[in-house]
Amino acid sequence: MSRRNYYTTTALVATLALGFPHVALAQDATADPSAQVDPNAQGAAAGTGADAAATADPSAQVDPNAQGAAAGASADAAVTADPSAQVDPNAQGAAAGTDADAAVTADPSAQVETNPQEGVVADASTDAEPTEVTEGTIGTGGVRTSTQEFDTQIDGSAVVAGEETGASAGTTSTADDGMTRFDQALMLGLGAVAVGSLLNDGSEVVANTGDRVVVNRNGQLVVYKDDNALLFREGSNVRTETFADGSTRTFVARADGGQIVTIRDREGRVLRRTQVATDGTEVRLFDDTIEAQAIDASQLANYARADSILFSTADQAALRTALMSETNPDRRFTVRQIRENEEVRNLVAGIDLDTINFATGSSALRQGDVETLRSVGATLEEILSATPGEVFMIEGHTDAVGDAVSNLTLSDRRAETVALALIENFAIAPENLLVQGYGEQFLKVETQEAELANRRATVRRITPLLQHAAAQ
């Protein structure tokens, strides 16, 4: 398959169906235009810092991470989405609050933005009072692990009974007769986000796996997912405040009494994420509310490109040296700019995890794969122990076999899986990781054939690129 022009981003599936002001369903869709749904009702913990205030119902159980999705049946993901496929109502992955920030263009010659990216103002980042507050606790079995497949296939069909799946099907919210929030969204019209549906901006829904929705927007592929999924761990108390402008502020309680505060705009884009310690000390991980310079392609060409290394050929000292290398630009970038632009990402070194090669169509790691992550996990753990504000991006990639839609979805799932493995096996806080799939865009081996080396993940330390470093 020839390389395609992609545009990948993350956002709330329920928001895609009902909440996006510019991405509403077209009139011929089956959603009830009068239906109301809280697309960010994923809960979040009350805590001591960053404007948190509310009383939680300790008995409330919510499963914000039952993402669903099993291995595809393609050479790497050669599956064509079935327009009649039904979304698994328990596959909530994309129904929690999300980050719509990750945009990527595969074509190196693609036009780079020339207008400044203004800081986004949202009620959630001010002293405004929320119009709605939801809260709950993630129950046992409410999260997928890195060695489990998702609950749905890449084409959106349910996993065959008896196959290992991600989240526990029995874990639901106690509100509204036990329905998960994804169930409620489906009843209010999310089912209209079926393959073949048209959005008001002309985009066509080309795949829906339950945890991810892919649309074709002017020839570019866009994947919507729950980018906050990594934050939700078993036993976590989760609280979400929704504001009049549609923005949200989410609090996820940590076991040590601290919390993670995430602010999103009305379209679900993550604007800011902050660690709040038990003593009230705050560490700002990133902040896209601060105005950023436009990306000047000619200026980027003047910056030194960092060399990436192969994980299999590097010892732990070499891994640390690569990750801690500094970039030389005299400016900083937003999370969105980093995710959208390959040239920006390449200003920092990447570690290609060439020992992690997923089985054809699979999003799950085998136990042996987890063991091979030992040195990179220990390196990230060491770096974060010294500097808790570091941010790492985990990229997912596929080979060129199969269709672009399936490969994009699969790569995004694989990135999430690697991040989960690091979180599960090392002292790595989930808020320090961002994930992004790039499908078949960046092949290590230029071939259209099945190639194990192209089915990989890459780790980058993007802290030097983030604009908040300059602000602080």
VOPAGU-2260 file (C-alpha; in pm, 1 decimal, decimal comma):
REM VOPAGU-2260
SITE   aa  ch    i         X         Y         Z
SITE  MET   A    0       0,0       0,0       0,0
SITE  SER   A    1     137,9     340,9     -90,5
SITE  ARG   A    2     193,0     593,9     181,8
SITE  ARG   A    3    -117,3     793,3     261,9
SITE  ASN   A    4    -180,5    1140,7     390,1
SITE  TYR   A    5    -293,5    1108,4     749,2
SITE  TYR   A    6    -429,1    1342,0    1008,3
SITE  THR   A    7    -453,5    1170,1    1344,2
SITE  THR   A    8    -603,4    1316,7    1655,4
SITE  THR   A    9    -759,2    1198,9    1977,9
SITE  ALA   A   10   -1102,5    1290,5    2103,2
SITE  LEU   A   11   -1410,7    1163,5    2278,0
SITE  VAL   A   12   -1627,4     932,3    2071,7
SITE  ALA   A   13   -1939,3    1051,4    2246,9
SITE  THR   A   14   -1826,9    1406,4    2178,0
SITE  LEU   A   15   -1774,6    1318,2    1813,6
SITE  ALA   A   16   -2133,4    1201,5    1795,1
SITE  LEU   A   17   -2306,6    1468,4    1994,1
SITE  GLY   A   18   -2082,2    1734,1    2137,4
SITE  PHE   A   19   -1838,0    1872,4    1883,6
SITE  PRO   A   20   -1967,7    2210,0    1765,7
SITE  HIS   A   21   -1795,3    2173,6    1430,1
SITE  VAL   A   22   -1814,5    1797,0    1391,7
SITE  ALA   A   23   -2182,7    1732,3    1446,6
SITE  LEU   A   24   -2356,2    1449,8    1266,4
SITE  ALA   A   25   -2504,6    1533,1     929,7
SITE  GLN   A   26   -2881,5    1559,3     904,1
SITE  ASP   A   27   -2915,1    1217,4     747,1
SITE  ALA   A   28   -2752,6    1053,1    1048,4
SITE  THR   A   29   -2975,7     867,0    1289,7
SITE  ALA   A   30   -2885,1    1058,1    1604,1
SITE  ASP   A   31   -3159,2    1253,3    1777,7
SITE  PRO   A   32   -3047,6    1617,2    1748,4
SITE  SER   A   33   -3225,3    1697,5    2071,0
SITE  ALA   A   34   -3049,2    1426,0    2268,3
SITE  GLN   A   35   -2820,2    1547,1    2540,7
SITE  VAL   A   36   -2520,8    1356,1    2672,5
SITE  ASP   A   37   -2232,7    1441,4    2899,3
SITE  PRO   A   38   -1936,7    1333,5    2684,2
SITE  ASN   A   39   -1687,3    1397,4    2961,6
SITE  ALA   A   40   -1868,9    1211,6    3236,7
SITE  GLN   A   41   -1572,6     999,6    3326,4
SITE  GLY   A   42   -1554,7    1106,3    3686,7
SITE  ALA   A   43   -1246,7    1239,9    3863,1
SITE  ALA   A   44   -1112,0    1264,6    4206,6
SITE  ALA   A   45   -1183,2    1536,7    4454,6
SITE  GLY   A   46    -858,5    1643,0    4606,4
SITE  THR   A   47    -657,3    1912,1    4771,6
SITE  GLY   A   48    -517,9    2106,2    4478,2
SITE  ALA   A   49    -600,2    2299,8    4163,4
SITE  ASP   A   50    -959,0    2401,9    4224,5
SITE  ALA   A   51   -1090,8    2061,7    4335,0
SITE  ALA   A   52   -1411,3    2063,6    4537,3
SITE  ALA   A   53   -1695,0    1813,3    4565,4
SITE  THR   A   54   -1820,2    1519,9    4767,8
SITE  ALA   A   55   -1782,1    1176,0    4611,4
SITE  ASP   A   56   -2020,8     886,4    4642,6
SITE  PRO   A   57   -1778,1     618,9    4762,0
SITE  SER   A   58   -2005,0     346,0    4631,5
SITE  ALA   A   59   -2007,1     475,7    4277,1
SITE  GLN   A   60   -1818,0     247,6    4042,9
SITE  VAL   A   61   -1721,7     360,8    3695,0
SITE  ASP   A   62   -1525,4     179,0    3430,6
SITE  PRO   A   63   -1374,9     452,3    3213,4
SITE  ASN   A   64   -1120,1     220,3    3061,4
SITE  ALA   A   65   -1315,9     -72,9    2925,8
SITE  GLN   A   66   -1179,7       9,2    2587,8
SITE  GLY   A   67   -1252,8    -297,5    2389,2
SITE  ALA   A   68   -1072,7    -425,0    2084,6
SITE  ALA   A   69    -889,9    -741,9    1993,9
SITE  ALA   A   70    -631,0    -828,0    1734,9
SITE  GLY   A   71    -726,2    -768,9    1375,6
SITE  ALA   A   72    -717,4   -1054,8    1129,4
SITE  SER   A   73    -502,7    -889,7     864,3
SITE  ALA   A   74    -142,0    -909,4     759,0
SITE  ASP   A   75     -84,9    -615,3     984,5
SITE  ALA   A   76    -443,1    -496,8     992,5
SITE  ALA   A   77    -599,0    -591,8     662,1
SITE  VAL   A   78    -959,3    -550,3     765,3
SITE  THR   A   79   -1233,7    -349,1     602,0
SITE  ALA   A   80   -1476,6    -202,6     851,9
SITE  ASP   A   81   -1827,1    -340,6     824,1
SITE  PRO   A   82   -2085,4     -59,4     807,3
SITE  SER   A   83   -2330,2    -280,0     993,7
SITE  ALA   A   84   -2089,9    -362,1    1275,9
SITE  GLN   A   85   -2233,5    -285,1    1616,8
SITE  VAL   A   86   -2031,0    -107,5    1882,0
SITE  ASP   A   87   -1981,6    -305,1    2201,3
SITE  PRO   A   88   -2171,7     -97,5    2460,5
SITE  ASN   A   89   -1921,6    -202,3    2725,3
SITE  ALA   A   90   -1626,7     -89,4    2516,3
SITE  GLN   A   91   -1609,7     247,8    2679,1
SITE  GLY   A   92   -1252,9     339,5    2599,7
SITE  ALA   A   93   -1344,0     634,4    2385,5
SITE  ALA   A   94   -1629,6     742,5    2606,6
SITE  ALA   A   95   -1422,4     901,7    2877,4
SITE  GLY   A   96   -1285,5    1256,0    2854,2
SITE  THR   A   97   -1013,9    1278,0    2595,8
SITE  ASP   A   98    -742,0    1468,4    2423,3
SITE  ALA   A   99    -816,9    1582,6    2069,2
SITE  ASP   A  100    -471,5    1726,1    2030,5
SITE  ALA   A  101    -273,0    1476,3    1827,1
SITE  ALA   A  102    -255,6    1575,1    1463,1
SITE  VAL   A  103      -7,4    1418,7    1226,0
SITE  THR   A  104      63,1    1461,7     857,7
SITE  ALA   A  105     241,6    1174,4     690,0
SITE  ASP   A  106     352,8    1360,8     382,1
SITE  PRO   A  107     688,4    1529,5     459,6
SITE  SER   A  108     601,3    1799,1     207,9
SITE  ALA   A  109     272,5    1878,2     377,1
SITE  GLN   A  110     216,5    2244,5     452,1
SITE  VAL   A  111     335,3    2340,6     798,6
SITE  GLU   A  112     118,0    2585,6     990,6
SITE  THR   A  113     213,8    2949,7     947,8
SITE  ASN   A  114     -33,6    3119,6    1179,2
SITE  PRO   A  115      42,6    3151,6    1549,2
SITE  GLN   A  116    -133,8    2901,5    1769,8
SITE  GLU   A  117    -304,3    3117,5    2029,8
SITE  GLY   A  118    -333,7    2998,4    2385,5
SITE  VAL   A  119    -675,7    2842,9    2438,5
SITE  VAL   A  120    -897,0    3005,6    2699,2
SITE  ALA   A  121   -1145,1    2776,0    2874,0
SITE  ASP   A  122   -1371,8    2824,4    3173,4
SITE  ALA   A  123   -1210,2    2516,3    3324,5
SITE  SER   A  124    -882,0    2705,3    3350,2
SITE  THR   A  125   -1044,2    2996,3    3535,6
SITE  ASP   A  126   -1230,3    3042,4    3864,3
SITE  ALA   A  127   -1566,9    2977,7    3698,8
SITE  GLU   A  128   -1811,7    2744,8    3872,8
SITE  PRO   A  129   -1884,4    2410,5    3701,6
SITE  THR   A  130   -2234,7    2342,0    3575,4
SITE  GLU   A  131   -2208,0    1968,4    3633,4
SITE  VAL   A  132   -1992,5    1741,3    3849,5
SITE  THR   A  133   -1960,1    1363,1    3819,5
SITE  GLU   A  134   -1755,0    1132,2    4037,4
SITE  GLY   A  135   -1686,9     762,0    4079,5
SITE  THR   A  136   -1429,9     493,4    4152,4
SITE  ILE   A  137   -1280,5     248,8    3904,7
SITE  GLY   A  138   -1364,7    -105,1    4013,4
SITE  THR   A  139   -1163,1    -425,1    4008,8
SITE  GLY   A  140   -1111,0    -552,5    3656,5
SITE  GLY   A  141   -1205,6    -215,8    3513,5
SITE  VAL   A  142    -887,0    -165,7    3313,1
SITE  ARG   A  143    -717,1    -355,2    3032,3
SITE  THR   A  144    -360,7    -477,1    3082,5
SITE  SER   A  145     -74,4    -473,6    2833,5
SITE  THR   A  146     -95,8    -850,1    2775,7
SITE  GLN   A  147    -467,5    -843,6    2700,1
SITE  GLU   A  148    -628,0    -773,7    2366,5
SITE  PHE   A  149    -899,1    -512,3    2332,6
SITE  ASP   A  150   -1263,0    -620,0    2350,4
SITE  THR   A  151   -1331,7    -561,0    1981,6
SITE  GLN   A  152   -1159,9    -646,9    1657,8
SITE  ILE   A  153   -1011,5    -375,6    1438,4
SITE  ASP   A  154   -1329,7    -391,2    1228,4
SITE  GLY   A  155   -1540,7    -315,7    1537,9
SITE  SER   A  156   -1682,3    -665,9    1577,8
SITE  ALA   A  157   -1685,5    -823,4    1922,9
SITE  VAL   A  158   -1420,6   -1071,7    2028,6
SITE  VAL   A  159   -1531,0   -1434,5    1996,5
SITE  ALA   A  160   -1654,7   -1573,7    2327,2
SITE  GLY   A  161   -1376,4   -1736,3    2524,1
SITE  GLU   A  162   -1100,5   -1515,2    2385,8
SITE  GLU   A  163    -906,0   -1308,5    2633,3
SITE  THR   A  164   -1034,2    -953,1    2642,9
SITE  GLY   A  165    -937,6    -628,1    2803,0
SITE  ALA   A  166   -1169,6    -482,0    3064,1
SITE  SER   A  167   -1410,2    -677,0    3274,8
SITE  ALA   A  168   -1752,1    -683,9    3114,1
SITE  GLY   A  169   -1912,4    -684,3    3454,9
SITE  THR   A  170   -1762,8    -356,3    3572,2
SITE  THR   A  171   -2014,1     -75,9    3529,0
SITE  SER   A  172   -2125,6     243,8    3689,7
SITE  THR   A  173   -2383,4     207,8    3963,0
SITE  ALA   A  174   -2568,2     510,8    3831,3
SITE  ASP   A  175   -2864,7     479,0    3596,1
SITE  ASP   A  176   -2937,0     112,1    3668,9
SITE  GLY   A  177   -2578,1       4,5    3621,0
SITE  MET   A  178   -2528,5     130,4    3266,8
SITE  THR   A  179   -2181,3     246,2    3175,7
SITE  ARG   A  180   -2157,1     598,7    3044,7
SITE  PHE   A  181   -2085,7     454,4    2703,8
SITE  ASP   A  182   -2416,8     263,9    2723,9
SITE  GLN   A  183   -2593,3     590,8    2799,8
SITE  ALA   A  184   -2419,9     766,0    2511,0
SITE  LEU   A  185   -2527,0     489,2    2275,1
SITE  MET   A  186   -2888,3     524,3    2385,5
SITE  LEU   A  187   -2871,9     896,9    2319,5
SITE  GLY   A  188   -2742,3     865,2    1966,7
SITE  LEU   A  189   -2382,0     747,9    1965,6
SITE  GLY   A  190   -2497,3     454,1    1759,8
SITE  ALA   A  191   -2525,8     701,6    1472,2
SITE  VAL   A  192   -2147,4     708,9    1457,4
SITE  ALA   A  193   -2164,4     407,0    1229,7
SITE  VAL   A  194   -1931,2     336,6     943,6
SITE  GLY   A  195   -2055,7     537,3     646,8
SITE  SER   A  196   -2207,4     816,1     856,4
SITE  LEU   A  197   -2134,2    1169,4     740,3
SITE  LEU   A  198   -2045,2    1455,4     970,5
SITE  ASN   A  199   -2150,5    1814,3     910,9
SITE  ASP   A  200   -1798,6    1906,1     802,8
SITE  GLY   A  201   -1818,8    1642,3     529,4
SITE  SER   A  202   -1602,8    1387,7     710,6
SITE  GLU   A  203   -1703,4    1024,6     671,1
SITE  VAL   A  204   -1679,4     772,0     952,4
SITE  VAL   A  205   -1469,9     488,5     811,0
SITE  ALA   A  206   -1417,9     273,8    1121,9
SITE  ASN   A  207   -1558,4     239,0    1472,6
SITE  THR   A  208   -1399,9     -10,6    1712,1
SITE  GLY   A  209   -1574,5     116,4    2024,1
SITE  ASP   A  210   -1253,1     252,1    2173,7
SITE  ARG   A  211   -1154,5     442,8    1860,9
SITE  VAL   A  212   -1337,0     607,0    1571,0
SITE  VAL   A  213   -1159,6     689,1    1244,8
SITE  VAL   A  214   -1296,6     944,5     999,6
SITE  ASN   A  215   -1183,0    1055,6     656,0
SITE  ARG   A  216   -1159,9    1432,3     652,4
SITE  ASN   A  217   -1067,4    1578,3     314,8
SITE  GLY   A  218    -853,3    1278,0     232,1
SITE  GLN   A  219    -688,2    1266,3     572,0
SITE  LEU   A  220    -753,0     999,5     833,3
SITE  VAL   A  221    -847,0    1112,3    1182,8
SITE  VAL   A  222    -857,2     875,1    1480,1
SITE  TYR   A  223   -1057,5     968,3    1789,7
SITE  LYS   A  224    -975,3     792,2    2116,5
SITE  ASP   A  225    -961,7     830,0    2492,3
SITE  ASP   A  226    -622,2     984,2    2559,9
SITE  ASN   A  227    -689,3     990,2    2933,2
SITE  ALA   A  228    -729,6     612,5    2947,2
SITE  LEU   A  229    -381,4     562,7    3090,5
SITE  LEU   A  230    -470,6     769,4    3396,7
SITE  PHE   A  231    -753,7     543,9    3505,3
SITE  ARG   A  232    -624,9     261,4    3724,5
SITE  GLU   A  233    -810,4      19,1    3948,9
SITE  GLY   A  234    -924,5     190,2    4266,8
SITE  SER   A  235    -872,9     540,7    4130,1
SITE  ASN   A  236   -1129,3     800,0    4229,6
SITE  VAL   A  237   -1216,4    1011,7    3928,3
SITE  ARG   A  238   -1400,2    1343,7    3929,6
SITE  THR   A  239   -1497,8    1561,2    3634,2
SITE  GLU   A  240   -1627,1    1917,4    3639,3
SITE  THR   A  241   -1802,3    2040,3    3325,8
SITE  PHE   A  242   -1831,1    2413,6    3259,6
SITE  ALA   A  243   -2074,1    2634,4    3069,4
SITE  ASP   A  244   -1844,4    2660,7    2768,6
SITE  GLY   A  245   -1815,7    2281,7    2744,0
SITE  SER   A  246   -1462,9    2265,4    2882,9
SITE  THR   A  247   -1385,5    2017,7    3159,1
SITE  ARG   A  248   -1153,0    1979,4    3453,7
SITE  THR   A  249   -1074,8    1623,3    3560,8
SITE  PHE   A  250    -916,6    1510,0    3886,9
SITE  VAL   A  251    -770,6    1161,7    3924,4
SITE  ALA   A  252    -667,8    1071,1    4278,9
SITE  ARG   A  253    -333,5     899,3    4332,2
SITE  ALA   A  254    -273,5     633,9    4594,1
SITE  ASP   A  255     -32,6     863,0    4780,3
SITE  GLY   A  256    -301,5    1127,9    4827,0
SITE  GLY   A  257    -190,4    1348,9    4541,5
SITE  GLN   A  258    -385,5    1395,9    4221,2
SITE  ILE   A  259    -361,6    1464,7    3850,6
SITE  VAL   A  260    -558,8    1760,6    3717,5
SITE  THR   A  261    -636,5    1772,9    3346,0
SITE  ILE   A  262    -811,3    2060,9    3168,7
SITE  ARG   A  263    -975,2    2010,7    2829,0
SITE  ASP   A  264   -1150,5    2251,9    2597,3
SITE  ARG   A  265   -1505,2    2213,6    2462,6
SITE  GLU   A  266   -1384,2    1985,7    2184,1
SITE  GLY   A  267   -1205,0    1752,3    2421,6
SITE  ARG   A  268    -851,2    1873,3    2351,3
SITE  VAL   A  269    -618,2    1842,1    2647,4
SITE  LEU   A  270    -496,9    2190,0    2729,8
SITE  ARG   A  271    -313,1    2141,0    3054,6
SITE  ARG   A  272    -207,0    1862,1    3288,0
SITE  THR   A  273     -72,5    1915,2    3637,9
SITE  GLN   A  274      60,2    1688,9    3912,4
SITE  VAL   A  275     -52,9    1801,0    4258,2
SITE  ALA   A  276     136,2    1655,1    4556,1
SITE  THR   A  277     -21,3    1594,1    4895,8
SITE  ASP   A  278     139,5    1913,9    5026,0
SITE  GLY   A  279     -16,1    2115,3    4742,8
SITE  THR   A  280     301,8    2143,5    4536,7
SITE  GLU   A  281     217,5    2155,6    4166,1
SITE  VAL   A  282     422,6    2035,0    3870,3
SITE  ARG   A  283     291,9    2153,3    3534,1
SITE  LEU   A  284     354,4    1880,6    3278,2
SITE  PHE   A  285     233,5    2077,3    2976,2
SITE  ASP   A  286      16,0    2376,6    2905,8
SITE  ASP   A  287    -135,0    2451,9    2566,0
SITE  THR   A  288    -322,5    2752,6    2705,9
SITE  ILE   A  289      -3,0    2951,5    2653,0
SITE  GLU   A  290      29,7    3109,9    2309,6
SITE  ALA   A  291     276,7    2931,4    2084,4
SITE  GLN   A  292     475,7    3053,9    1788,3
SITE  ALA   A  293     373,9    2930,1    1448,0
SITE  ILE   A  294     594,0    2657,1    1307,3
SITE  ASP   A  295     821,7    2795,6    1039,6
SITE  ALA   A  296     934,2    2514,8     809,9
SITE  SER   A  297    1244,8    2704,2     703,6
SITE  GLN   A  298    1338,6    2763,0    1066,1
SITE  LEU   A  299    1295,0    2395,9    1150,6
SITE  ALA   A  300    1541,3    2312,7     874,9
SITE  ASN   A  301    1807,7    2507,7    1064,7
SITE  TYR   A  302    1772,6    2297,0    1378,5
SITE  ALA   A  303    1983,7    1987,7    1425,3
SITE  ARG   A  304    1791,8    1664,3    1388,1
SITE  ALA   A  305    1854,5    1420,7    1672,5
SITE  ASP   A  306    1970,6    1068,8    1598,1
SITE  SER   A  307    1749,0     782,7    1703,9
SITE  ILE   A  308    1891,5     457,8    1837,2
SITE  LEU   A  309    1791,4      93,4    1834,8
SITE  PHE   A  310    1694,3     -41,7    2172,7
SITE  SER   A  311    1852,9    -379,5    2096,4
SITE  THR   A  312    2200,1    -229,2    2045,5
SITE  ALA   A  313    2206,9      10,4    2341,8
SITE  ASP   A  314    2285,9     -48,4    2706,7
SITE  GLN   A  315    2108,8     142,5    2981,9
SITE  ALA   A  316    2370,6     418,2    2985,3
SITE  ALA   A  317    2324,6     474,5    2611,7
SITE  LEU   A  318    1947,8     482,2    2653,6
SITE  ARG   A  319    1974,9     748,5    2921,1
SITE  THR   A  320    2218,3     954,6    2714,6
SITE  ALA   A  321    1983,7     948,9    2416,3
SITE  LEU   A  322    1673,2    1035,2    2617,0
SITE  MET   A  323    1841,1    1313,0    2813,6
SITE  SER   A  324    2001,8    1480,5    2513,2
SITE  GLU   A  325    1887,3    1840,4    2478,2
SITE  THR   A  326    1749,8    1999,4    2164,7
SITE  ASN   A  327    1887,0    2328,6    2038,1
SITE  PRO   A  328    1581,9    2527,1    1914,4
SITE  ASP   A  329    1538,6    2870,1    2071,1
SITE  ARG   A  330    1164,3    2812,0    2107,2
SITE  ARG   A  331     919,8    2563,2    2255,3
SITE  PHE   A  332     623,3    2376,5    2108,8
SITE  THR   A  333     277,9    2270,7    2223,8
SITE  VAL   A  334     175,9    1907,6    2263,1
SITE  ARG   A  335     -39,2    1946,8    1954,7
SITE  GLN   A  336     248,8    2080,3    1745,7
SITE  ILE   A  337     473,0    1797,3    1858,6
SITE  ARG   A  338     220,3    1531,5    1770,5
SITE  GLU   A  339     135,5    1686,7    1434,6
SITE  ASN   A  340     483,7    1746,2    1297,9
SITE  GLU   A  341     744,6    1480,6    1232,6
SITE  GLU   A  342    1010,9    1747,4    1189,7
SITE  VAL   A  343     943,7    1873,7    1541,8
SITE  ARG   A  344     949,1    1526,6    1696,7
SITE  ASN   A  345    1277,8    1451,9    1527,0
SITE  LEU   A  346    1442,8    1735,1    1719,1
SITE  VAL   A  347    1465,1    1489,5    2009,5
SITE  ALA   A  348    1608,9    1139,9    1996,0
SITE  GLY   A  349    1382,7     841,0    1963,5
SITE  ILE   A  350    1446,6     492,7    2094,6
SITE  ASP   A  351    1308,5     235,8    1854,1
SITE  LEU   A  352    1191,0     -59,1    2060,8
SITE  ASP   A  353    1293,9    -309,8    1796,3
SITE  THR   A  354    1268,7    -598,4    2042,4
SITE  ILE   A  355     893,8    -536,0    2069,8
SITE  ASN   A  356     741,1    -682,8    1756,8
SITE  PHE   A  357     368,6    -736,9    1774,2
SITE  ALA   A  358     210,7   -1043,2    1622,2
SITE  THR   A  359      19,6    -978,2    1301,4
SITE  GLY   A  360    -292,2    -778,4    1380,5
SITE  SER   A  361    -229,3    -790,0    1755,6
SITE  SER   A  362    -234,4    -507,0    2009,7
SITE  ALA   A  363    -122,1    -720,2    2305,7
SITE  LEU   A  364     225,8    -795,0    2433,5
SITE  ARG   A  365     348,0   -1140,7    2519,4
SITE  GLN   A  366     512,6   -1184,0    2858,7
SITE  GLY   A  367     851,8   -1221,2    2695,0
SITE  ASP   A  368     805,1    -884,5    2526,9
SITE  VAL   A  369     739,0    -722,2    2862,2
SITE  GLU   A  370    1067,8    -858,3    2995,6
SITE  THR   A  371    1260,2    -700,6    2708,8
SITE  LEU   A  372    1140,6    -359,0    2825,6
SITE  ARG   A  373    1336,3    -393,0    3149,3
SITE  SER   A  374    1624,1    -158,6    3065,6
SITE  VAL   A  375    1415,5     115,0    2902,2
SITE  GLY   A  376    1161,3      95,8    3184,0
SITE  ALA   A  377    1435,3     124,9    3443,9
SITE  THR   A  378    1581,1     421,9    3256,1
SITE  LEU   A  379    1249,5     609,4    3246,0
SITE  GLU   A  380    1194,2     521,9    3611,5
SITE  GLU   A  381    1533,7     667,9    3703,1
SITE  ILE   A  382    1474,7     986,3    3504,3
SITE  LEU   A  383    1129,8    1042,2    3655,1
SITE  SER   A  384    1258,4     977,2    4005,4
SITE  ALA   A  385    1496,9    1268,8    3962,3
SITE  THR   A  386    1258,4    1491,3    3763,6
SITE  PRO   A  387     886,2    1405,6    3804,0
SITE  GLY   A  388     784,1    1661,5    3542,8
SITE  GLU   A  389     934,7    1479,8    3245,3
SITE  VAL   A  390     700,2    1384,2    2959,7
SITE  PHE   A  391     757,1    1093,5    2721,7
SITE  MET   A  392     573,6    1010,5    2400,3
SITE  ILE   A  393     514,7     649,3    2298,3
SITE  GLU   A  394     462,8     611,3    1923,3
SITE  GLY   A  395     303,3     310,4    1755,5
SITE  HIS   A  396     381,4     190,9    1402,0
SITE  THR   A  397     271,2     -84,4    1163,3
SITE  ASP   A  398     402,1    -229,8     840,0
SITE  ALA   A  399     242,3    -140,7     505,5
SITE  VAL   A  400      33,5    -456,3     465,9
SITE  GLY   A  401    -337,8    -401,3     504,1
SITE  ASP   A  402    -552,8     -93,1     471,6
SITE  ALA   A  403    -450,0     244,7     609,8
SITE  VAL   A  404    -753,9     281,6     835,6
SITE  SER   A  405    -691,9     -43,6    1018,5
SITE  ASN   A  406    -319,6      20,0    1044,0
SITE  LEU   A  407    -377,2     362,6    1196,0
SITE  THR   A  408    -614,1     220,3    1456,5
SITE  LEU   A  409    -384,8     -72,1    1531,7
SITE  SER   A  410     -75,7     144,7    1574,4
SITE  ASP   A  411    -256,6     372,3    1817,5
SITE  ARG   A  412    -364,2      71,5    2023,1
SITE  ARG   A  413      -8,8     -63,6    2021,2
SITE  ALA   A  414     130,2     263,7    2152,4
SITE  GLU   A  415    -120,1     247,2    2437,0
SITE  THR   A  416     -19,6    -111,9    2509,8
SITE  VAL   A  417     349,9     -27,0    2541,4
SITE  ALA   A  418     265,1     262,8    2770,8
SITE  LEU   A  419      53,6      28,3    2984,9
SITE  ALA   A  420     343,2    -216,8    3010,9
SITE  LEU   A  421     572,3      58,9    3137,9
SITE  ILE   A  422     312,1     172,8    3390,3
SITE  GLU   A  423     235,9    -179,1    3512,3
SITE  ASN   A  424     592,7    -297,1    3556,8
SITE  PHE   A  425     786,0      11,6    3662,0
SITE  ALA   A  426     746,8     312,8    3889,2
SITE  ILE   A  427     630,1     525,6    3597,0
SITE  ALA   A  428     332,7     753,5    3653,2
SITE  PRO   A  429      77,1     736,2    3369,3
SITE  GLU   A  430      45,5    1114,4    3347,8
SITE  ASN   A  431     406,8    1132,5    3228,9
SITE  LEU   A  432     322,6     936,7    2913,3
SITE  LEU   A  433     141,8    1037,0    2594,8
SITE  VAL   A  434      62,7     789,1    2318,3
SITE  GLN   A  435      21,5     832,9    1945,1
SITE  GLY   A  436     -17,4     591,9    1656,0
SITE  TYR   A  437     110,6     673,5    1308,1
SITE  GLY   A  438       3,0     367,0    1113,5
SITE  GLU   A  439     225,3     281,8     818,4
SITE  GLN   A  440     357,4     633,9     765,1
SITE  PHE   A  441     711,3     590,6     895,7
SITE  LEU   A  442     853,6     258,8     780,6
SITE  LYS   A  443    1195,1     150,1     907,3
SITE  VAL   A  444    1223,9     -85,3     611,8
SITE  GLU   A  445    1084,7      53,8     286,9
SITE  THR   A  446     870,7    -234,0     170,2
SITE  GLN   A  447     505,2    -292,2     100,6
SITE  GLU   A  448     544,7    -650,5     220,3
SITE  ALA   A  449     493,3    -784,0     571,3
SITE  GLU   A  450     792,0    -667,1     775,5
SITE  LEU   A  451     840,8    -738,6    1146,0
SITE  ALA   A  452    1078,1    -443,7    1190,7
SITE  ASN   A  453     804,2    -201,1    1089,4
SITE  ARG   A  454     564,4    -329,6    1357,3
SITE  ARG   A  455     725,9    -142,4    1642,2
SITE  ALA   A  456     705,1     128,6    1905,4
SITE  THR   A  457     925,5     433,4    1965,6
SITE  VAL   A  458     989,6     626,1    2286,8
SITE  ARG   A  459    1085,4     994,9    2295,5
SITE  ARG   A  460    1144,9    1235,5    2580,7
SITE  ILE   A  461     959,1    1544,0    2459,6
SITE  THR   A  462    1011,5    1762,5    2766,2
SITE  PRO   A  463    1272,4    1981,7    2590,5
SITE  LEU   A  464    1015,8    2063,3    2321,6
SITE  LEU   A  465     725,6    2156,6    2547,7
SITE  GLN   A  466     658,0    2525,3    2576,4
SITE  HIS   A  467     582,3    2514,4    2948,6
SITE  ALA   A  468     955,2    2468,1    3012,0
SITE  ALA   A  469    1017,2    2816,9    2877,3
SITE  ALA   A  470     724,9    2957,7    3076,6
SITE  GLN   A  471     857,0    2811,2    3398,9
